[in-house]
């Protein structure tokens, strides 16, 4: 987590590791758990959690100065400068590598149903709709997708072209996540975005015409931003009637350009929290419910994919730098694929797409479960803790008692959730569940 110490903590820009995307709506969550499994030892699972698929398309037109995601500016071999779409041959080669990566991973997930697919980046909308259609056909030919499977594609207004979003819908994408960040030209320039406010509005209007459910990303606490500036951004965003809104506080992450050259006039914590209070007030008035610290949705539009992350579900990650979390009857593992696109392509050809694999130890599971689960406004059930970790709920009791005593947690015996104070001090609450 990236929240900083202090009296109150802003919402981090990357709500979940790996895939964060950003963020984003859904059509509900399936109760399918993969069938009963025999359990004989501590940490063994009695059922497998829902499974999602994350696909990483790593290229973008320009690396934003705040971005710490695995994104790479495309440069054609014969081009004098970077900043173009990957050519057709590169798109095809990368798609074929994704298919080989998936085929190699199939034994780990054989027979399981996929409940959501998220195509993130980078800027996935740099890939042509025909490539996305072929990719989804490749996936469907090898995996059993739930009939109402949510399929999300991240899109950047800077890559928007008339009818492009409609083509993604025809290709099989069911929801779009649009990285607007702001409608203010000055703020967009400070963030290093490749689009302007007019392009952002046009892209959102096109998405609304093509998709029943879609997400709009908005950032706050931007360089030089005032509460009045935020109000104008919120007014523009909410007037477009988004089914889902993801709100991120600009944080300065290590290994970014902003970490080396911090932008001037960043709002202080008190100003940032005044902005967050304004966001919650305005979204509630417009019928958007806050269901996770950075996510707001209308009824029926929560993000199935991100809910699976937050509930400690499983996900298979394909593509450069993609992360996976996979459960087996006797163990839980995390995997990471080679990060640099060229290295990933070469590794796939050798049959070695995974660069690192590690077990989620019994000692780490309580923290890993609570780390994301406590981000949900409704919290998580203690039954789910046992089902997803294989551990006795009694292991949580000392930390639960401390959290309740500090006013950070509400615990009714079946469900636990962060209190209002706990949401303000979320890092402190999560840290109570660290091993040792």
Helices and strands as residue ranges (DSSP letters): E 51-57, E 59-60, E 72-73, H 88-109, E 113-121, G 124-126, H 129-142, E 144-155, G 157-159, H 164-171, E 175-181, H 185-191, H 197-210, E 213-220, H 227-239, E 244-249, H 257-260, H 269-285, E 289-292, E 295-297, H 304-310, E 314-318, E 323-328, E 331-337, H 341-349, E 354-359, H 362-373, E 380-381, H 382-389, G 393-396, H 397-405, E 409-411, E 415-418, H 420-424, H 426-431
